[in-house]
């Protein structure tokens, strides 16, 4: 199996005002760089979406991210 040269990521396009909609996120194609020394490349096979993430998408969640993470 060869090294992947491109990937897909889901990015936050806008903070939801009420409910999360398809326009809340956008799909982006990205170039994958070769890992450097003492780095590894991880392929995600399963992704869990937790209800707490709804709060992280809010403006208040942004402040939590700045101060606690």
C-alpha positions, 0 to 999 in steps of 0.5 A: 500500500502506497502513501496517500497524497490527498485526503478529505476533511470536514471543516466548520463553515459557520457557527450554528445559530440554532440547529446544525444544518448541512451548511454548518460544515464544508468538505475540503480536499487536502494534500497529505504531507509525508511524516517527518522524523519522529512523526506518524500518519494515522488513518481514521476509520471510525469517528464518534460524534458526541452530543457535547460537541454541540456546545463546542460549536457555539460561541461559548464553546469557542471560549472554552477551547481558548481557555481550557484546551 
